[in-house]
Amino acid sequence: MKLDSKKNLAVKTLGIGKAKIVFNTNRIDEIKEAITRQDIRDLVSSGAISIKENKGRKTNVKRKHRRGEGGIKKKVKNRKQEYVKMVRKLRNYLNELMKQGKIDKETNKELRKQIRNRKFKSKRNLRDNIE
């Protein structure tokens, strides 16, 4: 007895492979009458159609020597240019604050050292640190 169309419908409905679907041989009459996706879902919940368990390894074992995003370094030229742009931006911001009188010479000197050591990732980061 061919139930291929029912099996295909179950595959589409449940979103699993054809080999994982098992029909209960005692309830084949009910399975023959199923024509909608909802019928298939009802048969699964009642136990007329069962789904096989996954075979083999349940969890993916990670490879040890795969080179991820963090391992790929940019070219030195690009890194340096980014550094130069950021440092210039932050130093200009410090100069503005000095002119406005919001920071004194001592804090300016300390902040310039921190900028040189790449403590701040952005202007906003610097602003938050000052406050």
Phi, psi and omega in degrees: 000129186266123176236031183298319182295322178293322180294317178298319178297319179295321178300312181294321183290314187270343178071036178230175182285160182295325184289342183274348183271130180233127177268141176282122186292335180285341185241035183293330179299318179294321182293323179298324183283344182291126179233345181246166178296323179296323176301317180297315179299319179296319180295324178294316181292328180277343176103005178288328176243130178240160182243128180289153177286161175292141177266157170078210187290128182278323181248149177282130177272125184284142176286147185275326190253025177281137183269112184274184182299320182293335182278345182271116182266149176284165176294150184301320182300315181294318180297318182294318181296322176297318180298314182298314180301314183295315182297317180298317180299313183292321179293321176299320179297319178297320179297320177300315180297323178297316180297323180284345179082021181277336176228153179262180185296321182298309180295325178301315181297315179298315182294323178297321177297317181293323177298317181297326180275009178061041178285328185257134182270338182203173179295322179296320178300317178297314181299315179296323181292322179294319180287000000 
